[in-house]
Amino acid sequence: MKRIKKNLAVFLFLFIVNLIVSIAAYFILPDRFFSDTKIIVYDIGHEIGYLGSYPLSILFYKVTLLKFLPFPIVALIQYPILIYILYKIGIPKNFHKLTVKNSIVYIAFFMLAIFVSMPSKEFITFLYISMIPFIFNNPKRSDKNKIFSALFLIALFGIFRIYYALIPIIAIGIYLISFINFKNKALTSIFYGILIIVFISLTHGVLKGHYLSESTRESLNKERKHAKDANSMIISPVKTDTWYGETISIFNGFIAVNVPVFEGIKHFLSPQIVAFIVWQLLLLYILLVRYSRCLKDREKYKFELWTIIILFSYYIVQGLFEPDLGTATRHKMGVFPLVYFIFYYEYFRKDIYQNN
């Protein structure tokens, strides 16, 4: 009898444990946790259609018939699909070893069970975004074709969530800026990436009369300022009706979502928020280390480099639109296939070349 490998055994163990979590989540989590889910399943606003995240999500769950199933049954269907996609991307040989990198992924298995196993926009995002690792792993495509296809797919996803259309613009900008000989290319290129979104928002303000964060995050948070689920809202320290206020708001949003140290001080009595903050800081540190390595050898780590740039571009866009840390966490799970691919790229890269 052939013994199961340790890395696969740990992968399957995480899957089984968190599958149970995903099924039990409906009976444990508070009702407000399912507010988005109920909008999608019951089409409360009669929004079903072909453009926008809610209309398309409602349509997706109607066409797949998942909206007619109890939430625990949906979890029993959706969570295995999520983990199967990660399985197909690949299981690294050292997955069974307790490292910081692996621990982040272990926790992400749990977060997927909590945030993405129910009817949600993030489930659709996960399915769509997971195509990028498979494109980059495809040895039959040329390098330019892979990169163009990935950026095109993300831009096309703007049909679902409009801000995804901004990601390729920022990504290309960061990539070009990274060629400039700065002292710290990784941090500097990300800084200029934020300036790109600032420029886009200010241009929108000139053309439309209002800046992007002012008309999205800030206006939403004003409406739900006293709501029960608004304890982790991201609020600009200054008014966003001026160019400098909008600039500060965007930088503040990026820091709040991706370097949430000050948010941790405010929410130290909320263990779930503190846990996310620690997870996010460790994730960011590893991504920056790997980004710096990729910039030193662009050819060797070409596709990891582009995946990291795409991911950071998404994080920059999050700094503009995300209303609170809870929503930010949920949305980060939608793009988790990119994180998984980046973390274990060295393993996948060797595997690809060994098979050619």
URSUL-V297386 format. One record per residue. N is the residue number from 1. RES is the residue in one letter. SS is DSSP state (H for helix, E for strand, L for the rest). D_LAST is the distance of its C-alpha to the last C-alpha in whole Angstrom. Layout:
# URSUL-V297386
n->[N N]
res->[RES RES]
ss->[SS SS]
d_last->[D_LAST D_LAST]
This chain:
# URSUL-V297386
n->[1 2 3 4 5 6 7 8 9 10 11 12 13 14 15 16 17 18 19 20 21 22 23 24 25 26 27 28 29 30 31 32 33 34 35 36 37 38 39 40 41 42 43 44 45 46 47 48 49 50 51 52 53 54 55 56 57 58 59 60 61 62 63 64 65 66 67 68 69 70 71 72 73 74 75 76 77 78 79 80 81 82 83 84 85 86 87 88 89 90 91 92 93 94 95 96 97 98 99 100 101 102 103 104 105 106 107 108 109 110 111 112 113 114 115 116 117 118 119 120 121 122 123 124 125 126 127 128 129 130 131 132 133 134 135 136 137 138 139 140 141 142 143 144 145 146 147 148 149 150 151 152 153 154 155 156 157 158 159 160 161 162 163 164 165 166 167 168 169 170 171 172 173 174 175 176 177 178 179 180 181 182 183 184 185 186 187 188 189 190 191 192 193 194 195 196 197 198 199 200 201 202 203 204 205 206 207 208 209 210 211 212 213 214 215 216 217 218 219 220 221 222 223 224 225 226 227 228 229 230 231 232 233 234 235 236 237 238 239 240 241 242 243 244 245 246 247 248 249 250 251 252 253 254 255 256 257 258 259 260 261 262 263 264 265 266 267 268 269 270 271 272 273 274 275 276 277 278 279 280 281 282 283 284 285 286 287 288 289 290 291 292 293 294 295 296 297 298 299 300 301 302 303 304 305 306 307 308 309 310 311 312 313 314 315 316 317 318 319 320 321 322 323 324 325 326 327 328 329 330 331 332 333 334 335 336 337 338 339 340 341 342 343 344 345 346 347 348 349 350 351 352 353 354 355 356]
res->[M K R I K K N L A V F L F L F I V N L I V S I A A Y F I L P D R F F S D T K I I V Y D I G H E I G Y L G S Y P L S I L F Y K V T L L K F L P F P I V A L I Q Y P I L I Y I L Y K I G I P K N F H K L T V K N S I V Y I A F F M L A I F V S M P S K E F I T F L Y I S M I P F I F N N P K R S D K N K I F S A L F L I A L F G I F R I Y Y A L I P I I A I G I Y L I S F I N F K N K A L T S I F Y G I L I I V F I S L T H G V L K G H Y L S E S T R E S L N K E R K H A K D A N S M I I S P V K T D T W Y G E T I S I F N G F I A V N V P V F E G I K H F L S P Q I V A F I V W Q L L L L Y I L L V R Y S R C L K D R E K Y K F E L W T I I I L F S Y Y I V Q G L F E P D L G T A T R H K M G V F P L V Y F I F Y Y E Y F R K D I Y Q N N]
ss->[L L L L L H H H H H H H H H H H H H H H H H H H H H H H L L H H H H H H H H H H H H L L L L L L L L L L H H H H H H H H H H H L L H H H L L H H H H H H H H H H H H H H H H H H H L L L L L L L L L L H H H H H H H H H H H H H H H H L L L L L H H H H H H H H H L H H H H H H L L L L L L H H H H H H H H H H H H H H H H H L L L L H H H H H H H H H H H H H H L L L L L L L H H H H H H H H H H H H H H H H H H H H H H H H L L L H H H H H H H H H H H H L L L L L L L L L E L L L L L L L L L H H H H H H H H H H H H H H H H L L H H H H H H L L L L H H H H H H H H H H H H H H H H H H H H H H H H H H L L L L L H H H H H H H H H H H H H H H H H H H H L L E H H H H H H H H H H L H H H H H H H H L H H H H H H H H H H H L]
d_last->[30 27 28 26 24 26 24 24 27 28 26 28 31 31 31 34 36 35 35 39 39 38 41 44 43 45 48 48 47 50 51 50 46 46 48 45 44 47 47 44 45 49 48 51 51 51 48 45 44 41 41 41 39 42 43 39 39 42 41 37 39 42 39 37 41 40 43 45 44 45 43 42 41 39 37 37 34 33 32 30 28 28 26 24 22 22 21 18 17 17 19 19 19 23 24 27 28 31 30 31 28 28 31 31 28 31 34 31 31 35 35 33 35 38 38 35 36 39 39 38 37 34 33 32 31 28 27 27 25 23 21 20 17 16 16 14 11 11 8 10 13 14 15 19 18 17 20 22 21 22 25 26 26 28 31 31 31 35 36 36 37 38 37 33 34 35 32 30 33 33 29 29 33 31 28 30 33 31 30 34 35 37 37 36 33 32 35 36 34 34 38 38 36 39 41 39 40 43 44 43 45 48 47 47 51 52 51 52 54 53 50 47 47 51 50 48 47 51 53 51 52 55 56 55 56 58 56 55 51 52 52 49 49 48 51 51 54 55 56 53 56 55 52 53 53 50 48 49 48 45 44 46 44 41 42 43 40 38 40 43 45 48 47 47 51 52 50 51 53 50 47 45 45 45 42 40 41 40 36 36 37 34 32 33 33 29 28 30 29 25 26 28 25 23 25 25 22 21 18 16 17 17 17 19 21 22 22 25 26 26 28 30 31 32 34 36 37 38 40 42 42 42 46 45 43 43 41 39 38 37 35 33 32 31 28 27 24 23 25 23 19 21 22 19 17 16 15 13 11 10 9 7 5 6 4 0]
